[in-house]
Amino acid sequence: MPDELRGILEKNGVKNVELAGPGAFARTIPNEILVKIVNDPVQRMQSLEFCHMYDSNPYVCGMGKDNLFAKGEI
């Protein structure tokens, strides 16, 4: 789970830990709409920026616990 991973990383000296649940928002959008977004360069960039912001919110990181991304500094 996100809190467990954060704790393990911090316990081992990793600082500035950031977590994200990639795909948490995208899974809420019907496939036919995702295809339209991906095929439009402007919508694709706007969507990717929003998805990253949404997926990085601590309240949704657990939604994609199988797809949890962590970064930090050693």
N, C-alpha and C positions, 0 to 999 in steps of 0.2 A: 504494500500500500504506500501511497505517497509519503505519509508521515514517517513510516518505517525507513524508507529509502533515504529521506532527508536526514534522519537521525544517524543512520549508519555512515553516510558520507561525512557529516559534521563531526562525528565521533572519531573519524579517521583523518581529520585535519583539512577537509575540503571546505573552503570558504565561499561565500556568495553563491550558495546553491540556489538554482532556479529550476523549477519543474514545469513540465507541460504534458498534457494528455493529447498528443496529436490525433486529430480526427474526431475529437469529441463533438465539435460543432457540425462538421461535415456529415456525420452520421445522422443528423437531424433533418437534412435536406433530401428531398426525393431525387433519385438518380437522374431523371429527365431534366431537372433544373440544374443539377451539378454539371451535366454535359453541356448545357447552354452556357453556363458560367465559364467553364474551362475553355470553350471554343472562342470566347470573346476576350482578347488580350487585356482590355481595360477592366472588365468585370473580374477577370481571373486575378489580377494584381490586387484589386480592392478586396476581393474575397480572401485571398491568402493573408493579407495584412490583418483583416478582421479575425479570421480563424486563428491566427497566431496569438492575437490578443486574448480572444475568448479561451483558447485551449491552455493558455498560461495562467488563467485565473485559478487560485488555489481551490476554489469551490468545485471546479469541474475536473481537476486532475485525476480524481478517482474514477471518473466516468469511463476512462480508457485505461484502466490499470494494467491491462496487458500491453498497452502501447505507451508506457510512461517514459518520458525523455527527461534526463537530468543533465545539467551542466554546472560546473563550478571551477574554482581556482585552487590549485595545489600550492 
